[in-house]
Amino acid sequence: MRFVIARYPFDLTKLEVEEKMKGVKPEAVTGASVIISRRTYPVKQVGEVITRQDRRDFTAAEVTRALARLGFTCRDLTVPAPAPVLSPVEAASALLGSPSGS
């Protein structure tokens, strides 16, 4: 399948990506990630390996789009929303539960 990453065209198949990533140790995931052969890699690391370009030359979105089209499972690291800060009265009320009406 043909993709354009950092303004350069690439012809890639799922098997070629798996072969190129074979033996590559995954780095710590801090952003978008992709699962290749039961290993989770940062998208930027995969992009660097398959394109042989510097990570600053392409975006994670470009590589994620290409890998998703090839059938890989891609995930975006989402930061959970902070828990709401409760006042002491609200916290005690939540612990005690609501009164049963009757």
C-alpha positions as CSV (number, residue, x, y, z in Angstrom):
1,M,0.0,0.0,0.0
2,R,1.3,3.5,-0.8
3,F,1.6,6.1,1.9
4,V,3.0,9.6,2.1
5,I,5.0,10.3,5.3
6,A,6.9,13.6,5.6
7,R,6.2,14.3,2.0
8,Y,7.9,11.1,0.8
9,P,6.0,8.2,-0.7
10,F,6.4,4.7,0.7
11,D,5.1,1.4,-0.5
12,L,4.6,-0.8,2.6
13,T,2.8,-4.0,3.5
14,K,1.9,-5.3,6.9
15,L,4.5,-8.1,6.6
16,E,7.3,-5.7,5.7
17,V,6.6,-3.6,8.8
18,E,6.5,-6.7,11.0
19,E,9.9,-7.8,9.5
20,K,11.5,-4.4,10.0
21,M,10.4,-4.3,13.6
22,K,11.5,-7.8,14.4
23,G,14.3,-7.6,16.9
24,V,13.7,-3.9,17.7
25,K,13.3,-3.3,21.5
26,P,10.2,-1.2,22.2
27,E,10.9,2.1,23.9
28,A,8.7,3.5,26.7
29,V,5.3,4.6,25.4
30,T,4.6,8.3,26.2
31,G,2.1,9.1,23.5
32,A,0.5,7.3,20.5
33,S,1.4,3.6,20.3
34,V,0.9,0.7,17.9
35,I,0.8,-3.1,18.6
36,I,3.1,-5.1,16.3
37,S,3.6,-8.8,16.9
38,R,2.2,-8.6,20.4
39,R,4.6,-5.8,21.3
40,T,3.6,-2.2,21.9
41,Y,5.8,0.4,20.3
42,P,5.7,4.2,20.3
43,V,4.4,5.3,16.8
44,K,7.4,7.7,16.4
45,Q,9.8,4.8,16.9
46,V,8.1,2.7,14.3
47,G,8.0,5.6,11.9
48,E,11.7,6.1,12.3
49,V,12.5,2.5,11.6
50,I,10.2,2.0,8.6
51,T,11.1,5.3,6.9
52,R,14.7,5.7,8.1
53,Q,13.9,9.3,8.7
54,D,14.5,11.4,11.8
55,R,11.5,11.5,14.1
56,R,11.3,15.3,13.8
57,D,10.6,15.0,10.1
58,F,7.1,13.4,10.5
59,T,4.1,13.5,12.8
60,A,2.7,10.7,14.8
61,A,-0.6,11.2,13.1
62,E,0.9,10.4,9.7
63,V,2.4,7.2,10.9
64,T,-0.7,6.2,12.9
65,R,-2.9,6.7,9.8
66,A,-0.6,4.6,7.7
67,L,-0.3,1.8,10.3
68,A,-4.0,1.7,10.9
69,R,-4.7,1.4,7.1
70,L,-2.3,-1.6,7.2
71,G,-4.4,-3.2,9.9
72,F,-2.3,-2.6,13.0
73,T,-4.0,-1.7,16.3
74,C,-3.1,1.9,17.1
75,R,-3.8,3.6,20.4
76,D,-3.6,7.2,21.5
77,L,-2.5,7.9,25.0
78,T,-5.3,9.9,26.6
79,V,-4.7,11.6,29.9
80,P,-7.5,10.9,32.4
81,A,-9.4,13.9,33.7
82,P,-8.4,14.8,37.3
83,A,-10.8,13.7,40.0
84,P,-13.0,16.6,41.3
85,V,-11.8,18.1,44.6
86,L,-14.5,17.7,47.2
87,S,-15.0,19.8,50.2
88,P,-14.8,18.0,53.6
89,V,-18.6,18.1,53.9
90,E,-19.0,16.7,50.4
91,A,-16.5,14.0,51.0
92,A,-18.2,12.9,54.3
93,S,-21.6,13.0,52.6
94,A,-20.2,10.8,49.7
95,L,-18.8,8.3,52.2
96,L,-22.0,8.1,54.2
97,G,-24.2,7.8,51.2
98,S,-27.5,9.4,50.4
99,P,-30.4,9.1,52.9
100,S,-33.2,6.7,51.9
101,G,-36.4,8.6,51.4
102,S,-39.7,7.6,52.9
